[in-house]
Every structure is written in C-alpha cells, then in structure tokens.
Amino acid sequence: MNALLLRIVSSRLFWPVVMLLVLVAINVIAFPGFLTITVKDGHLFGSVIDILRNGAPTLIIAVGMTLVIATRGIDLSVGAVAAISGAVACSILLGSSDPGSFGTVAVAVVVALLIALVLGVWNGFLVSVIGIQPIIATLILMTAGRGVAMLITEGQILTVDSAPFKALGSGFWFGLPVAVVIGAGIFALAALLTRRTALGMLIESVGINPEASRQAGVRARGLLFTVYTFCALSAGIAGLILTANQTAADANNTGLFIELDAILAVVIGGTSLAGGRYSLAGTLIGALVIQTLVTTVYTVGIPPIITMVFKAAVVTAVCLLQSPATNAAFARMRQRVAARSARVKEAAAS
Amino acid sequence: MTSTLERPTTGAPAGRSGIRSPRRPLDRVRDLLTSPKSGPVLVTAVLFVAVFVAGGIRYKGFFSGQVFLNLFVDNSYLIVLAVGMTFVILTGGIDLSVGAVVALSTMIAASLLQTGWSPGAVIPLILVLTSVLGLLVGLMIHIFKVQPFIATLAAMFLARGLCYVISKDSISITEPAFVALAVTRIPLGGGLSITPSVVIALVVVVVAVWVLGFTRFGRTVYAIGGSEQSGMLMGLPVARTKVIVYVVSGFCSGLAGVLFSFYTLSGYPLTAIGTELDAIAAVVIGGTLLTGGYGFVLGSVLGVLVLGVIQTIITFEGTLSSWWTKIFIGALLLVFIILQKVLTARRR
C-alpha cells in the first residue's frame, strides 16, 4: 500500500494533477454546476468546455514548445509569430473582394501558416546553423516580430467580417468547439509522431548532448530545424484561432505573454528546461492547470486582472515541489518510512 | 573613448588577457577587435559614433550636445536596469522580472505619495522591497535549483499582478517635493543641462564598474560565469554571490522604477512592458556574452545609448513609425550576436 502510494507521489505528473484537482475542487465548491455539460443545438456547453476552448491556443503552442524545450532550447517568438499569422490572415481577408467565401479564408489560412513556417525555419537556422543560444535567437524575432505584424496591419487593429474565418475561433465541429478539435488533433499528431516512432528519442538525445548525438549519427541540425518549424507552425495556428475569436488582428496584443504561458504549461507538466526529457501528457495537464486557474479566478469572484499573482503562486509552488531539494526531502521521508516498517516487521517477528 | 573602455579590461579577472605584449600596432588593434572581451564593446562604440555622425549629417539640429545629453536624460532608467542585468548575465543567469518591477515601483511610489507619504520614506521603501524580491528570487534559484528563467518569470507575474492589486488605473504624482526633483535641470553651461536622474544613473554605473572590476565580489561574478564548478572548487563564495547578483538586479530595478516615475510622474500597471528585453538587448549589444563570464558595464551603457540613438533618429525622421524601432532593434540584435559569434569563434 505504502509502496504504491510512494510510486504515485514520486510520479512526475503527481503534483500537476494534484494542482488541477485542487483547482477543480475549488470550482465545484464555489459553483456547484461547474462539471455539468449540457447539449444545446447539438453542441456541448459548460464551464469545462469553456476551459478546453480557451485553453486550446496555449495548449497548441505548448505542444510545439515542449519539443523545442526537449532539445534544450526555448522559443520566445511564438507570441510574435501568432500576431504575424493573425495579421497576415486578416489583411488578406480585408484585401479580398469576398471575405466571406470559403476559398478566400482557405487562402488566408494557408498563406498565414506558410509565413509561420518560414519564421520557424528562420529560428531553426539561427539556432542550428549559426549556433546562437535559442533564448537569444528567438528574442530577435520576438522583438522584431511585433514590429513586422504592425507593419502588416499598418498599426491598425484589423477587424474582419467573415463567417468561415470566425468559425475557427467560435464554431463547432462534431459538437465540440473547433479550437478544441484542432488542439486535440495537434496534440495527437505530436504524440503519435514522437512516441510511436524514434523521433521523440532522437529529440531527447539532442537535448541531452547535441555533440554526442551528432557523433552517434543523429542529424541534430535537421531535428532542430524540425522542432523550431513545428513550434512556429503551432504558434501560427494558435494565432489564427486567437484572431478568429476576436474577429480582429491586433499586432500589439494578439498572443501577448502567450510564450510565457506556454513555457509555464511545459514546466508545470514536469518537463525540465534543461532538456533531454519531456512529457506531452504533462504539458496537456499544465495547459489545463493554467486555464482552470484563470477560470477559477473568475468563478471565485476575484478581479480577473489579478490572475497574474495567482499564476506566480502556482508556478512557484509547482517549481518548489519539483525541485531537487524537495525531492531529496521526500527521499529522506521515504527512507524513514521504510526503516520504520522494517522495525515494525522485526518486532512482530520476534 | 577607447581608453575609458579599456580600463576595466586590465582590472577584469576572468579568462586570458586580451592585451598581450603587442608586437606591432596593427596586431594590437586586431587582437583588441577579435578578443571576445573587448572586441564587441569596441565594435559597439564605433557603431554608436557612426550612427550618431550619420544622424548629424542627415538631420538639422541633430549634431548638438543637448541631443547627446538627452540620450542619457531619456534613458537613465534603462541604464540603471542594464547595469543590474549585466551583473545577472555575467553569472550566466537572466532576469525577466525587471520591467514588471519597474512598473510595480512606479505604482508603489504613486499610490503612497498620493496618500501623503513623503518621498524621503517612499524611495527607500521601494528600494528595500525590490531588493527583498530579488533576494527571494535568488534564494529560489540557489536553494531550490529553479532555473533563473522560471524563477524570474514567476517574479515578473507576481510584480505585474501586484501592480493591478494596487490599482488598475494610472495614478499621477503631484507631491511637490517629488515633482520638484523630477523637473530640476542641472545646467552644464553653454545652454546644456541634465536631470538629477542622469547623475544617479552615472553614479550607479561608476559604482558597478568599480565593483565588477576591482573587488572580490566582482571577480567572483566573472568566475561564476566562466565556470561555476571551477569557482566552487577554488573556494569562492559562489552561493552567496549568485544570490546577491539577483538582489543587485532587484535593487537596480527599484531604482530604475523611481527614475522612471521621475520621468513620467505617474504610476501605471501596464508601463514598461517588454523593458526587460530592452535591457537584455542593451547588455547583448554591449558585448556581454549571455553564457556569462565576459562583458563590461560600460558596454551595456553603450548598448543603451545605441538603442537611444536609434529611437532619436526615428523621432527626427518623423515619418517612420514605432514599429520600425522594433524591427531595427531586432535587426541590430541579430547583427551584434552574429558579430560576437564570428569574433569569439575566430579566437577559439
């Protein structure tokens, strides 16, 4: 019994899951209807669905970020890439004669994602070919990217009126919000590609030691290109969802701080920023923790603007609980428990 | 210019010395330019002069002493921030919380002054609070081995959130003594003048140059950036120094917040968003390696001046929009990082 308990406690997902359950419990107490999901016009509605929908952009970016962080990198430019992708899509829609047609929206989405792809290749180039530290390489695009997004929107907030585009943010597929379906799709794709093939292991090997894995025959450069491109692409998709949700492209505020939320989700999920080991399931839980926290702040009636203080508290708590110092304390406790049960057994035997 | 920049080189302890007995003057120049220590700083100095001269040729009234002094007047808070950030980055860390702490300081200043506190009490209080915040961050990084990126991110969320706890609207500062201090101009003769903020910023710079170049603490900072493990094996007080570096950054952020509130005479929760990146950019442009171990405070000051002169040119141009500033700064960052890469690669 004790052994099982200890195994659960020492699992990497233990503290994030506890955090999530605590938040859900607070919600259920404050708002008894929290877990109810109702069906209206064939669509699912409820607080849980809202959490999933609002958390989808962060989750999508966090999935890309997880793979980047697994290679011991980081991508600060995702917020700027999201803003650029939204700006591109909106300016194409505004420039077309028929923004409401499905074809126009498809063109806008494809062009926006292609540009995100190019930006990802750029980040990958700086990191893997030039060899700049990831945090700085992506800082460049983070700084310049919002400028580029403003250049595209000419400093305006572009409001679009296009039903198919709007559906990306607030529509429903199979009874679920479109954003949730896209998020689930990207999550499943990343999980399948990296966990059902050797790709995940190769990514982790680059994160542990790029030089050693190169000598072992791993194409580290190509892998770095892949993860940064995938991350930028997921940022582009998230940017489209965010923009479609507001039906407006705001170069300054679309995806503001989302890189930090995404990194948080990854870290809360137990992936170390030192690279070499990652958990997509952890990232999923991390993203849910963040979004549930935001919702909880609303439900409990605290001014939503103060959310950041709570985010700080959660980050600190999870980081401290996962830290080596705390782990060592737990290990000591485990030893003490084991020693005591051994003594009890001895006493019973004699 | 060159001689003032070289001075810390002789005092800086880490790594091999950039200036060996030179054989010929040309070799000596090449040695200086390709040294990972002084090269990027010298390149930044040359670039700054070039941009300033180019501005002088292109715009009427640009080439004046006051325009130059205004670089300091407008950026005194950023200079103080960059100084603190230099300490942190020299140890191989990073501090993402500085922008939010600046905003928090302006909020504390504005709200306390509004309720009738005297500036003589408010300013020390802010400096103590932000230093304590830095201390907590440092302890989190050292004891719990949280990565600096995450620990300072948490501090950033906390500080930004506390701003909103204080007020979500802008609070203006009307306290007479504070306002008097803010609007004072110190004449330098010839119609030139600076503000008290500039004097404070320069004092901070001088103290930082002295601490990093000529004290035991400074040598330990460089040693940690070079190799933490070696520092520990040498018996240097690595733990204490690593924590103090974040206290220094917290103190500098608080002071920068005070200078910023002199500049804007208000507190606003959304102020100084992204300033941490300006500070990091200034430090990088100034030639400090992000992995730590190499770099100078004076380089960071030059970095701030380069950012400032770009801003001034964009103001003089008039037709250029604010987004070009961001794109220019990004492009500049790129140029400098690649330059650093090339210079340090040739050495190794």
Interface residues (C-beta under 8 A of the other chain):
Chain A: I74 L126 I130 G131 I132 Q133 I135 I136 A137 L139 I140 L141 M142 T143 A144 G145 R146 G147 V148 M150 L151 G155 A251 L260 I263 L264 V267 L273 A274 P303 I305 I306 T307 M308 V309 F310 K311 A312 A313 V315 T316 C319 L320 S323 P324 A325 T326
Chain B: I94 M140 I143 F144 K145 V146 Q147 F149 I150 A151 L153 A154 A155 M156 F157 L158 R160 G161 L162 Y164 V165 K168 L277 I280 A281 V284 L290 T291 S321 S322 W323 W324 T325 K326 I327 I329 G330 A331 L333 L334 I337 I338 K341
